[in-house]
Amino acid sequence: MAQAWRCSGLRWSADGPELVWDGGRRSALTWGKQVAFGVVEGGVRTCVGARGHACPRGAVVPGRSTGARCEECARLDRAHSVAADKIADDPRLYRVYLAWFGAGMTKVGITAVERGPARLLEQGAVCFSWLGTGPLMAARRTEELLRAALGVPDRIAYADKRAVRAALPAGAAERAGEIARLHAGAVALGGWPESLVREPFRAVDHVETFGLAGVPAAVGQVGELVAGGSVSGELVAAAGPDLHLATGRGVVVLDTRLLAGWGLVPAGDREFDVPVRALRERAGVQDGLF
């Protein structure tokens, strides 16, 4: 039997997307690459643990979970994250940003300066601009100011992002128009923390980086992996954690977060046979897969 590998997720490097495997091995993903793997027969999906530690219970987790963690490990992981607003003494500098995913879909967020644009690539931001730089709590206060004054959310559902990728405006200027207007409105607001340095509007576009120009509309998305199932397709685009794969049934989106916790092996000559469901139509209200 072939050795089983465990995937710890998709990462974005300067050279593009890479699948990262337990142990540190990385597989570069390029357009046209055949992505193919099978899920171990009779296997179960187990919790990936938290903060670099294995799950003490080795808990089984649902196939549709994008977090791949049991409740206890998810709580521990969240408690030590900047997003949970539990860390007030982080000495690093942070940037506030505006990120755009499609018409009417702009969010505000923060990321550590040392991470560069990695957070925006991980979220699948089609374009973005920095707003300001400063200490963590100043960045947090600015984020809250923009949410309250401009009605910009800090979270957009991945299902909504996927729903609009095939209908993005063709021009970079048009794609940047919404964040340009919001940036102008943001810098005109009073109440910014004195320690946060405002940054000029400068749109960064990721359509070419993600391979989304001219990509065919997806016909569905992988709902979950199953023991004994397999996935096979040609990579035509990638955005955030999603791989867009050309298959015999059309382009199918695979959220790579669904891979974590499974034992994976080479697909051999097996066909694509994991559950696929229709893409959700874009939700009217904003809410919080290989």
N, C-alpha and C positions, 0 to 999 in steps of 0.2 A: 504493500500500500504506500502511496506517495506521502511524503512528509507534509503535515498540515501546517499552514502559516496563519498567523493572526495579525490582522491589519489594525493599526492604531489610528488611522484616519488619513485624510487628504491635507497636505500642506502646500503652501504657495511659496516658491523660492524665486530668486531673480531670473531663473531659467524657465519658470512656469510651474504647473501643478505636478505634485509627486505623491504617490501612495507611500505611506510610512508603515513599516512592519515592526512588530515586537523584536527588540534586539538592535534597532537602529537602521536596518537596511531600508533603502529607498528605491522606488521604481519610478523613473521619469515618465511622464505622460505627454505624448506629442500627438498632434492632429493626424488622423489616419492610423494610429496604433490600434491593434486588436487587443481589446481587454476581454479576457476570458478566465473564468474560474468556476469551480464547483464547491458546494458546501458539503462537508464531511457527512457521509451516510450515517444516520442514527445519532448525529451529534445534537447538542443543545447549545443555546446561546447563554453564556455566563457573564456575570457582572465584571466590568473592566477595573473595578476598584476606584480609588480616589487619591489624588495628590501623590502619585507614584507608588502607592501601596496596593497590594492585592486585596480583593474583597475577602474579609475574614470568614464569610459563610459560603463563598463560591456560589452565590445565589444565581438561579436561573432568571433571565429577564426576557420580556416579550420581544418578538421579532420586529414589531413595528416601532419600538422605542428608538428614538434617535440619540438618546443619551447613553444607552447601554449600561446603565447603572441601577442597582437596587435602591430603594428609598434611603437606606442608611448611608450608602456611599455618595448618593446624589446630594444629600444634606451636607455631608462633610466637604464635598468638593465646592459646593455653593458658598459655604461659610468662609472659605478662604479666597474667594474671588473678588476682584475689584467691582465687578458688576453687582455684587450683593450689597455694596456700600458698607462693608464691615471693616474696611481698612482705612484708617484716617491718617496714619503716620508714614505712608509710602513716600520716600524721599525723591523719587524720580519725577521728572517733568512729564506733563501730559499735554496732549493736543485735543482740542474740541474740533469736531468735523461735521459737515453736512454731507450726507450720502444719498444718492438718487438711484432708484431701481426701476422706475417707469413713471408714466404720467400720474401725478397726484400721490406719488410714493417716495417721499423724502423723509429721512430720519436724522436726528441729531445724536451724536455719541462722543465718547472719549476713548483715547488709546495712548499708551506710553510712547513718548517720542522715540525711544530706542527701537521700537518695533517698526518704524517707518509706516508704509502703507499696507503691511501684512493684514491688519484687522479688516481693512476695506475689501481686500481680495477674498478673505475668508468668508465675509458676509455676502459676497456676490454683488457689490456695489458697481453699477454700470458706470457712474462717474461720481466724483466727490471733490470737495474743496476743504482745506483747513480753514478754521475760523480764528483760533487763538492758541497760545501756548502758556502754560504756567503750572503751579503746584496742583496736586490732585484735588484738594478741596475747592480751589478756585475753579478748576475745570468742571467739577461737579455742580457748583453753584451756577455757572454759566449755562450748563446743560439744562438745569431746571428753569432758569430764566427764559430760555428759548422755548421750552415746552409750554410754559405758561403764557408767554406773551405772543408767540407766533403760532401756537397750536401744532407744533411739530412733534411727532411721537419719537420715542427712543427705541422702538421695536417695530419691525414689520415681519409678518409671517412669511416663511420660505415658500409656502404654497402660493401666496400672492405674487412673489417675485417670479416664480416659474410661469405663472399664468400670462405674463406680459412680455416675456423675453423674445418671442417671435414677432412682436409688433412694436419694437422700439423705433423711434424716429431715425431716419437714415443719417442725418447730419449731427456731428459732434456739438455744434453750437446750439442746436435745438434741444439736444439731450441735456445740455448744461443750463438751459434757460431757467428752469425752476430753482436750482440751487443758487443761480446768480441773483435772482430776485430775493430769495430768502436771506442770502448773505448780506445784501444791501440793507434789508430790514433789520437784521441782527446787529450789525455794527452801528446802526442809528439808535439802538435802544440805550437807555440809561440803566444804571445799576450793575454794570459789569464790575467784577472784582478788580481792584487796582493791580493785583499781582499777575493778572492774565494779560499777556501781550497779544493784541489783535493782529491777525495776519490778513494780507490782501487776498481778494478773490483770485484763485488760480485753479481752473477746472482740470482735473485729471480724468481721462476717459479710458475705460477698460474694455470697450467692445472688441478691439483687435486682440487684446491680451486674452480675453475669454473665448475668442473664436466665434463670436455671435453674429458677425456680419454675414447675412445671407443664410444663416443656419435654418434648416427646415423646422417647421413647428413640430413640437413633440406630440406624439399620439397618446402618451401615457407615462406613468412613472412606476417604478418598482415599489410595491406596497410593503414587502418584507422579504427577507430571505427565509428559506426553509431547508431543513436537513435533506440532503440528497439532491437539492435543486442546483441549477447552474445558470450562469449569465455569460453571454457572449455578444460582442458588438464592436463596431469601429468607432473610435472616439472622434466626434466632430466638433465638440465644444465642451467647455467646463466653466462653471461660475460658482464661486463659493464652494460648498461641499459637493455640488452636483456635477455628475458626468453625463453628457448627452451622447448616447450611443446609437449608431445606425444599426438596426437589426432587421430581420426579415419581415417584421411587422411594422416597420417605420422607426422613427427616432423615439427612444425611450430614455427617460431621465432616471439616473440612479443616484440617490443620496448616499454618499459614501459613509455617512455616519451609521448606516444600517449594517455595515460590515463588521464593526467592532464587536468582539465577544464570540464570533464564530470561528471555527477551524475551517480554513480554505485550502483547496488543492487545485492543481491544473484541471481545466475543464475537459481536456481530451476532445472527443468528437461529439460530446453531448450538446443538445440544442438548448436554446433559451427556454427555461421552464420554471420560473419563479412567478409569483403572483404580480400582475400588472393592473393598476387601476387608472381610471381617467384622471387627468389633471383637474384640480378643483378650479372652478371659475373664480375670478378675482372677487374677494369678499367685499361687501359694501362698506364694512367697518374694519379698520385695521386691528389685528390681534397679534397677540404675540406669535442617487441612492447606489459598487462592484467589488 
